Amino acid sequence: MKHFRLFLAVVVFAVVAFLLRDQFLLLSETSSLNVRIQDAVTHISTPDPLRGEDDFPDARLTRQGIISSTNSQRGENNLPPLVASTKLHAAAMKKVQDMFLKQYFAHVSPDGRQASDLASDQNYEYIAIGENLALGNFENDKILVQAWMDSPGHRANILDRRFREIGVAAARGIYEGRTTWLAVQIFALPKSACPAPSESSKNRIDSNEKTLDYMQNEITRLKNEIETMRPGAKRGEYNAKIAEHNELVGRYNALVEITRNLISTFNKEVDDFNACLRG
């Protein structure tokens, strides 16, 4: 009977070792998914600025008209409308003012600032951001948006299914010695739209992994002690070691199951987050 108990304990330990090896693979997979999340946060789309060729002396551009025409284009392509953001409006207006003031027409200012910086200045947290720029006396809002649509990079921003919000600014001023319009669209996927995977769950997984390592070492130590003991001697001590070993194996298996469930939940959150990024 004693030998049977020891044999049973050794068999259980072998099964546990297999579960542990599989668990390490799952934890490694979770870490790699987390790296991809961090990469996604830095997404910025800035196609080359658009210079209009037409010159209408009575040109007039409006924020609401540009937004309306933009959402019409999205609707024609079976995409939901973008929601206007006051923070992005403010960021877009800062961009227009800065370009007139410093006489440049580019996504990055002479002092190295871009749309992401302007959004951050407004305390706007984003996952992905894009910017369209236009210079020229376009006849009206619809013509301007159509010019952006005729440009592959600008069209990609307008029809990007990831973007949820928009900020727009358009103003008339002096650029390179002539009176003209500058227009800015800033698109964004706000951070609030895609809840990130739970940091507390990841911390619990990491903590459980360390505990499983410790328990595995203890199980191995007990197993070695049992194997070096003579079953016929110190019967009470021998049985106590087997009971201690088996009790630890039971707790180990329970923690493995708990950790498996945590990993499954965490990976589901990662999948949902990445699906949100893809739109």
Secondary structure by P-SEA (a helix, b strand, c coil): caaaaaaaaaaaaaaaaaaaaaaaaaaaaaaaaaaaaaaaaabbbbccbbbbccccccbbbbaaaaaaaaaaaaaaacbbbbbbbaaaaaaaaaaaaaaaaaccccccccccccaaaaaaaacccccbbbbbbbbcccccaaaaaaaaaacaaaaaaaaccccccbbbbbbbbbcccccbbbbbbbbbbcccccccccaaaaaaaaaaaaaaaaaaaaaaaaaaaaaacccccaaaaaaaaaaaaaaaaaaaaaaaaaaaaaaaaaaaaaaaaaaaaac
